[in-house]
């Protein structure tokens, strides 16, 4: 008998509750909503009582019972997840916070949190018989999918905006992916991908069910690494919103297993003022996202003018009692440099946006200085050669 490591039962639409098989390829619901994977939480709760959930595996697959891949033979793992929760004391003191922790996703295999979702999506689709994938991306997701496709022996085709820094293209090609440069933003890249209509499975953000399942392990880890307690605040730099949706889903599943109670953190999405469709919709009291025109930001992962799962993102933020905050794009380089000097961390520009957002939320009184705050560093900053400006020139000495 084959070993089954997952308690997945089916896929379900969170909007109209239509059900789909988890053993067949699916994209999103006919009503237009993303689909969620559902699990037999009774069996998973028994695993908790037996001490089998979570396991001792030092990756996100320690939560395999609430992951969608049924057979361990189809898990394409590079060691993703179970990243450290750092306590940046100097940065926390600078901001005036009693407790600040950074979930450091730069320590994933391809140096970003995209590995969680793309590992899960590639693995599940390999289990369903897929061997060719395509993706529109602002950068990090492209590198991640390319790496996991290489590990799986699958073909990857990547569509990225032409102004994406060259290191992202170079790394995708290193992993054997075909890369296609498209003028415009990620939405334009997606449209070009759709025009080509290749014989591939598309892994666009929330337009398939499984990237959210990988991202939700962030919520599992935040709780487990906090002694099965939830923090007061979670700050997410937000483009497509998979992390916000996944983390919120994780808390519901952990409550169903009895590992946490009904308490939830207040969740905040941070965006650049140059492309802030979620902030706009939240402040206007809208239920859906209005496309942001001519978005511009140095935080390329946040240049998502019309996130597909906008309704779910807004629901999670509002139900948590949190919100959304936009920051000045010109603050990115300064904050990235400050964190490097204070904490020895090369954070990505998206996380600099999150720190700027946290600062704004503290100054406006929306977050108290004595609250327990967890902030996501979603990736390493070394690929972002697009960042303009430097806080200090290099000194050159003539050795002659």
Secondary structure by P-SEA (a helix, b strand, c coil): cccccccccbbbbcccbbbbbccccccccccbbbbbbbcaaaaaaaaaaacccccccccccccccccccccccccccccccccccccaaaaaaaacccbbbbcccccccccccaaaaaaaaaaaaaaacccccccccccaaaaaaaaaaaaacbbbbbbbcccccaaaaaaaaaabbbbbbbcccaaaaaaaaaaaccccccccccccccaaaaaaaaaaaaaaaaccccccbbbbbcccaaaaaaaaaaaaaaaaaccccccccbbbbbbbccccaaaaaaaaccccccccccccccccccccccccaaaaaaaaaaaaccbbbbbbccaaaaaaaaaaacccccccaaaaaaaaaaaaaaaacccccccbbbbbcccccccccccccccbbbbbbccc
